Amino acid sequence: MASKKNGTLYLGVTNSLQRRIFEHRNDLQEGFTKKYGVHTLVYFEETFDIHSAIRREKQLKKWRRQWKITLIEKDNPTWRDLFDDLL
């Protein structure tokens, strides 16, 4: 998720992407996304194995910021909000 193009980035793991994005967008949870206004889904990956999801999250969190931006822009060069695609 991002606050805007090239803005603050956030990544996490969830078992319900639609629910979690709704929570972030509506600032229902105190924390990072509420504090920094991170409300736009710009990239996501799906897996059915929680262990591989957690491994991937840890891997991405270690990445340099530019690597994350490159990953986002490979599939979403305009940083379009992908939330509507989930519905």
DSSP file (Angstrom, degrees, kcal/mol; ACC not computed):
  #  RESIDUE AA STRUCTURE BP1 BP2  ACC     N-H-->O    O-->H-N    N-H-->O    O-->H-N    TCO  KAPPA ALPHA  PHI   PSI    X-CA   Y-CA   Z-CA
    1    1 A M              0   0    0      0, 0.0     9,-2.3     0, 0.0     2,-0.3   0.000 360.0 360.0 360.0 157.8    0.0    0.0    0.0
    2    2 A A  B     -AB   9  40A   0     38,-2.4    38,-2.1     7,-0.2    37,-0.9  -0.967 360.0-138.7-142.7 156.1    1.1    3.6   -0.5
    3    3 A S  S    S-     0   0    0      5,-1.7     2,-0.3     1,-0.4    -1,-0.1   0.790  88.3 -35.0 -81.4 -30.1    0.1    7.1    0.6
    4    4 A K  S >  S-     0   0    0      4,-0.3     3,-2.6    36,-0.1    -1,-0.4  -0.936  95.6 -43.2-173.0 176.5    0.7    8.4   -3.0
    5    5 A K  T 3  S-     0   0    0      1,-0.3     3,-0.1    -2,-0.3    74,-0.0  -0.387 132.0  -2.9 -58.7 127.4    3.0    7.8   -5.9
    6    6 A N  T 3  S+     0   0    0      1,-0.1    -1,-0.3    -2,-0.1     3,-0.1   0.673 114.3 121.3  60.7  20.1    6.5    7.4   -4.5
    7    7 A G  S <  S-     0   0    0     -3,-2.6     2,-0.1     1,-0.2    -1,-0.1   0.088  71.9 -32.8 -90.5-154.6    5.1    8.2   -1.1
    8    8 A T        -     0   0    0     28,-0.2    -5,-1.7    -3,-0.1     2,-0.3  -0.436  63.3-149.6 -66.8 134.7    5.1    6.2    2.1
    9    9 A L  B     -A    2   0A   0     -7,-0.2     2,-0.3    -2,-0.1    -7,-0.2  -0.827  15.6-178.3-110.3 147.2    5.0    2.4    1.6
   10   10 A Y        -     0   0    0     -9,-2.3     2,-0.3    -2,-0.3    -2,-0.0  -0.997   0.6-176.7-140.0 140.3    3.4   -0.3    3.8
   11   11 A L        +     0   0    0     -2,-0.3     2,-0.3    46,-0.0    33,-0.0  -0.993  12.9 148.2-138.1 151.4    3.3   -4.0    3.4
   12   12 A G        -     0   0    0     -2,-0.3     2,-0.4     2,-0.0    -2,-0.0  -0.960  38.9-103.9-164.2 176.1    1.7   -6.7    5.4
   13   13 A V        +     0   0    0     -2,-0.3     2,-0.3    41,-0.0    37,-0.0  -0.901  36.9 165.0-114.8 141.8    0.1  -10.2    5.4
   14   14 A T        -     0   0    0     -2,-0.4     3,-0.2     1,-0.0    -2,-0.0  -0.984  40.5-139.6-150.3 158.4   -3.6  -10.8    5.8
   15   15 A N  S    S+     0   0    0     -2,-0.3     2,-0.2     1,-0.3    -1,-0.0   0.449 102.8  39.0 -96.2  -2.1   -6.1  -13.6    5.2
   16   16 A S     >  -     0   0    0      1,-0.1     4,-2.5     2,-0.0    -1,-0.3  -0.745  63.0-177.7-146.9  95.4   -8.7  -11.2    3.8
   17   17 A L  H  > S+     0   0    0     -2,-0.2     4,-2.7    -3,-0.2     5,-0.3   0.905  85.1  52.4 -62.6 -43.8   -7.3   -8.5    1.5
   18   18 A Q  H  > S+     0   0    0      1,-0.2     4,-2.1     2,-0.2    -1,-0.2   0.932 112.7  44.9 -59.4 -46.2  -10.6   -6.8    0.9
   19   19 A R  H  > S+     0   0    0      1,-0.2     4,-2.3     2,-0.2    -1,-0.2   0.922 114.2  49.0 -62.7 -44.6  -11.3   -6.6    4.7
   20   20 A R  H  X S+     0   0    0     -4,-2.5     4,-2.4     1,-0.2    -2,-0.2   0.898 110.7  49.1 -66.6 -40.9   -7.8   -5.3    5.5
   21   21 A I  H  X S+     0   0    0     -4,-2.7     4,-3.0     2,-0.2     5,-0.2   0.917 109.9  52.9 -64.1 -41.9   -7.8   -2.6    2.8
   22   22 A F  H  X S+     0   0    0     -4,-2.1     4,-1.7    -5,-0.3    -2,-0.2   0.924 109.8  49.0 -57.0 -45.5  -11.3   -1.5    4.1
   23   23 A E  H  <>S+     0   0    0     -4,-2.3     5,-2.5     1,-0.2     6,-0.5   0.920 113.6  45.7 -61.2 -45.1   -9.8   -1.2    7.6
   24   24 A H  H ><5S+     0   0    0     -4,-2.4     3,-1.5     1,-0.2    -2,-0.2   0.934 112.0  50.8 -64.7 -45.9   -6.8    0.8    6.4
   25   25 A R  H 3<5S+     0   0    0     -4,-3.0    -1,-0.2     1,-0.3    -2,-0.2   0.815 115.2  42.7 -62.5 -31.0   -8.8    3.1    4.2
   26   26 A N  T 3<5S-     0   0    0     -4,-1.7    -1,-0.3    -5,-0.2    -2,-0.2   0.245 107.5-123.8-101.7  12.1  -11.2    3.9    7.0
   27   27 A D  T < 5 +     0   0    0     -3,-1.5    -3,-0.2     1,-0.1    -4,-0.1   0.867  57.4 151.4  49.1  44.7   -8.5    4.3    9.7
   28   28 A L      < +     0   0    0     -5,-2.5     2,-0.4    -6,-0.2    -4,-0.1   0.664  58.4  54.2 -79.4 -16.7  -10.2    1.6   11.8
   29   29 A Q  S    S-     0   0    0     -6,-0.5     5,-0.3    -5,-0.1     2,-0.1  -0.955  84.2-125.1-119.8 136.6   -6.9    0.6   13.4
   30   30 A E        +     0   0    0     -2,-0.4     2,-0.3     4,-0.1     3,-0.1  -0.496  67.0  70.6 -68.8 147.1   -4.4    2.8   15.1
   31   31 A G  S  > S-     0   0    0      1,-0.2     4,-2.6    -2,-0.1     5,-0.2  -0.947  92.0 -25.7 145.0-162.2   -1.0    2.5   13.7
   32   32 A F  H  > S+     0   0    0     -2,-0.3     4,-2.4     1,-0.2     6,-0.2   0.886 124.5  48.7 -57.1 -50.5    1.3    3.1   10.8
   33   33 A T  H  >>S+     0   0    0      1,-0.2     5,-2.2     2,-0.2     4,-0.6   0.871 115.0  45.2 -66.4 -36.0   -1.2    3.4    7.9
   34   34 A K  H >45S+     0   0    0     -5,-0.3     3,-0.6     3,-0.2    -1,-0.2   0.930 113.5  50.1 -68.7 -45.7   -3.5    5.7    9.9
   35   35 A K  H 3<5S+     0   0    0     -4,-2.6    -2,-0.2     1,-0.2    -1,-0.2   0.876 121.5  32.8 -60.7 -40.0   -0.5    7.9   11.0
   36   36 A Y  H 3<5S-     0   0    0     -4,-2.4    -1,-0.2    -5,-0.2   -28,-0.2   0.327 107.5-116.3-104.7   7.0    0.9    8.2    7.5
   37   37 A G  T <<5 +     0   0    0     -4,-0.6     2,-1.0    -3,-0.6    -3,-0.2   0.881  48.9 169.0  64.3  39.7   -2.3    8.2    5.4
   38   38 A V      < +     0   0    0     -5,-2.2   -35,-0.3    -6,-0.2    -1,-0.2  -0.759  18.4 135.2 -89.7 103.8   -1.5    5.0    3.6
   39   39 A H        +     0   0    0     -2,-1.0     2,-0.5   -37,-0.9    -1,-0.2   0.406  35.5  94.7-130.7  -1.9   -4.7    4.1    1.9
   40   40 A T  B     -B    2   0A   0    -38,-2.1   -38,-2.4    -3,-0.1     2,-0.8  -0.865  60.2-144.2-108.8 122.6   -4.0    3.0   -1.7
   41   41 A L        +     0   0    0     -2,-0.5    41,-3.4   -40,-0.2    42,-0.3  -0.730  32.8 158.9 -81.0 110.9   -3.5   -0.6   -2.8
   42   42 A V        +     0   0    0     -2,-0.8     2,-0.3     1,-0.3    -1,-0.2   0.556  62.4  11.6-111.3 -12.5   -0.7   -0.4   -5.4
   43   43 A Y        +     0   0    0     36,-0.1    -1,-0.3     2,-0.0     2,-0.3  -0.964  60.1 169.1-162.4 144.3    0.6   -4.0   -5.4
   44   44 A F        -     0   0    0     -2,-0.3     2,-0.3    -3,-0.1   -33,-0.0  -0.985  15.6-155.6-155.7 156.9   -0.3   -7.4   -4.0
   45   45 A E        -     0   0    0     -2,-0.3     2,-0.4     2,-0.0    -2,-0.0  -0.963  15.5-145.8-128.0 147.2    0.6  -11.0   -4.2
   46   46 A E        +     0   0    0     -2,-0.3     2,-0.3     2,-0.0    -2,-0.0  -0.915  23.7 157.8-117.1 143.6   -1.6  -14.0   -3.4
   47   47 A T        -     0   0    0     -2,-0.4    -2,-0.0     1,-0.0     3,-0.0  -0.969  36.2-143.3-151.7 157.4   -0.8  -17.4   -1.9
   48   48 A F  S    S+     0   0    0     -2,-0.3     2,-0.6     1,-0.1    -1,-0.0   0.346  82.5  82.9-102.7   4.8   -2.7  -20.0   -0.1
   49   49 A D     >  -     0   0    0      1,-0.1     4,-1.9     2,-0.0     3,-0.2  -0.935  61.8-160.8-114.2 112.4    0.1  -20.9    2.2
   50   50 A I  H  > S+     0   0    0     -2,-0.6     4,-2.4     1,-0.2     5,-0.2   0.839  90.9  57.0 -61.1 -34.7    0.5  -18.6    5.3
   51   51 A H  H  > S+     0   0    0      1,-0.2     4,-2.1     2,-0.2    -1,-0.2   0.909 108.5  44.9 -66.1 -41.7    4.1  -19.7    5.8
   52   52 A S  H  > S+     0   0    0     -3,-0.2     4,-2.4     2,-0.2    -1,-0.2   0.854 111.8  54.6 -70.2 -32.4    5.2  -18.7    2.3
   53   53 A A  H  X S+     0   0    0     -4,-1.9     4,-2.4     2,-0.2    -2,-0.2   0.926 109.8  45.8 -64.2 -44.4    3.3  -15.4    2.7
   54   54 A I  H  X S+     0   0    0     -4,-2.4     4,-2.4     2,-0.2    -2,-0.2   0.900 112.2  51.2 -66.4 -40.8    5.1  -14.6    6.0
   55   55 A R  H  X S+     0   0    0     -4,-2.1     4,-2.2     2,-0.2    -2,-0.2   0.923 111.7  47.8 -60.0 -43.9    8.5  -15.5    4.4
   56   56 A R  H  X S+     0   0    0     -4,-2.4     4,-2.8     2,-0.2     5,-0.2   0.905 109.9  52.2 -65.5 -42.0    7.7  -13.2    1.4
   57   57 A E  H  X S+     0   0    0     -4,-2.4     4,-2.3     1,-0.2    -1,-0.2   0.937 111.0  47.1 -59.1 -47.1    6.7  -10.4    3.7
   58   58 A K  H  X S+     0   0    0     -4,-2.4     4,-0.9     1,-0.2    -1,-0.2   0.888 112.2  51.1 -62.3 -38.9   10.0  -10.6    5.7
   59   59 A Q  H >X S+     0   0    0     -4,-2.2     3,-0.9     1,-0.2     4,-0.6   0.951 111.8  45.7 -62.3 -50.2   11.9  -10.8    2.4
   60   60 A L  H >< S+     0   0    0     -4,-2.8     3,-1.0     1,-0.3    -2,-0.2   0.851 105.9  59.9 -64.7 -34.9   10.3   -7.7    1.0
   61   61 A K  H 3< S+     0   0    0     -4,-2.3    -1,-0.3     1,-0.3    -2,-0.2   0.759 104.1  52.0 -65.5 -22.7   10.7   -5.7    4.2
   62   62 A K  H << S+     0   0    0     -4,-0.9    -1,-0.3    -3,-0.9    -2,-0.2   0.631  90.7 104.0 -84.9 -14.8   14.4   -6.2    3.9
   63   63 A W  S << S-     0   0    0     -3,-1.0     2,-0.1    -4,-0.6    -3,-0.0  -0.268  80.7-104.3 -67.2 151.8   14.4   -4.8    0.4
   64   64 A R     >  -     0   0    0      1,-0.1     4,-1.6     4,-0.0     3,-0.4  -0.413  33.1-111.7 -68.1 153.2   15.7   -1.4   -0.4
   65   65 A R  H  > S+     0   0    0      1,-0.2     4,-2.3     2,-0.2     5,-0.2   0.892 116.4  54.9 -55.4 -44.5   13.0    1.2   -1.1
   66   66 A Q  H  > S+     0   0    0      1,-0.2     4,-2.5     2,-0.2    -1,-0.2   0.856 104.1  54.7 -62.6 -35.0   13.9    1.5   -4.8
   67   67 A W  H  > S+     0   0    0     -3,-0.4     4,-2.1     2,-0.2    -1,-0.2   0.899 108.8  48.6 -63.7 -39.6   13.6   -2.3   -5.3
   68   68 A K  H  X S+     0   0    0     -4,-1.6     4,-2.4     2,-0.2    -2,-0.2   0.909 110.8  50.3 -66.4 -42.0   10.0   -2.1   -3.9
   69   69 A I  H  X S+     0   0    0     -4,-2.3     4,-2.9     1,-0.2    -2,-0.2   0.917 109.9  50.6 -62.2 -43.1    9.2    0.8   -6.2
   70   70 A T  H  X S+     0   0    0     -4,-2.5     4,-1.3     2,-0.2    -1,-0.2   0.900 109.8  50.9 -60.9 -41.7   10.5   -1.1   -9.2
   71   71 A L  H  X S+     0   0    0     -4,-2.1     4,-0.8     2,-0.2     3,-0.2   0.923 112.8  45.9 -62.2 -45.3    8.4   -4.1   -8.2
   72   72 A I  H >X S+     0   0    0     -4,-2.4     4,-2.2     1,-0.2     3,-0.8   0.948 113.6  48.2 -60.8 -50.1    5.3   -1.9   -8.0
   73   73 A E  H 3< S+     0   0    0     -4,-2.9    -1,-0.2     1,-0.2    -2,-0.2   0.660  96.2  72.3 -72.9 -15.8    5.9   -0.1  -11.3
   74   74 A K  H 3< S+     0   0    0     -4,-1.3    -1,-0.2    -3,-0.2    -2,-0.2   0.922 120.5  14.3 -61.3 -43.2    6.6   -3.3  -13.2
   75   75 A D  H << S+     0   0    0     -4,-0.8    -2,-0.2    -3,-0.8    -1,-0.2   0.595 140.7  34.0-106.2 -15.6    2.8   -4.1  -13.0
   76   76 A N    ><  +     0   0    0     -4,-2.2     3,-1.8    -5,-0.2    -2,-0.2  -0.520  61.1 166.6-141.6  67.9    1.4   -0.8  -12.0
   77   77 A P  T 3  S+     0   0    0      0, 0.0    -4,-0.1     0, 0.0    -1,-0.1   0.723  81.1  47.1 -62.8 -22.7    3.4    2.0  -13.5
   78   78 A T  T 3  S-     0   0    0     -5,-0.0   -73,-0.1   -73,-0.0    -5,-0.1   0.434 107.4-122.5 -96.9   0.8    0.8    4.7  -12.7
   79   79 A W    <   -     0   0    0     -3,-1.8   -36,-0.1     1,-0.2   -77,-0.1   0.860  44.8-177.4  59.3  37.3    0.3    3.6   -9.1
   80   80 A R        -     0   0    0    -38,-0.1     2,-0.5     1,-0.1    -1,-0.2  -0.354  35.7-102.2 -63.5 144.3   -3.4    3.1   -9.8
   81   81 A D        -     0   0    0      1,-0.1     3,-0.4   -41,-0.0   -39,-0.2  -0.597  33.5-167.5 -70.9 120.1   -5.5    2.0   -6.8
   82   82 A L    >>  +     0   0    0    -41,-3.4     3,-0.9    -2,-0.5     4,-0.6   0.437  61.7  97.7 -90.5  -0.9   -6.0   -1.8   -7.3
   83   83 A F  H >> S+     0   0    0    -42,-0.3     3,-1.7     1,-0.3     4,-0.6   0.897  78.9  55.5 -57.5 -44.1   -8.7   -2.2   -4.7
   84   84 A D  H >4 S+     0   0    0     -3,-0.4     3,-0.7     1,-0.3    -1,-0.3   0.791  98.3  64.3 -62.0 -27.2  -11.6   -1.9   -7.2
   85   85 A D  H <4 S+     0   0    0     -3,-0.9    -1,-0.3     1,-0.2    -2,-0.2   0.747  96.6  58.1 -66.3 -22.7  -10.1   -4.8   -9.1
   86   86 A L  H <<        0   0    0     -3,-1.7    -1,-0.2    -4,-0.6    -2,-0.2   0.733 360.0 360.0 -79.1 -22.1  -10.7   -7.1   -6.1
   87   87 A L    <<        0   0    0     -3,-0.7    -1,-0.2    -4,-0.6    -2,-0.2   0.462 360.0 360.0 -79.1 360.0  -14.4   -6.5   -6.0
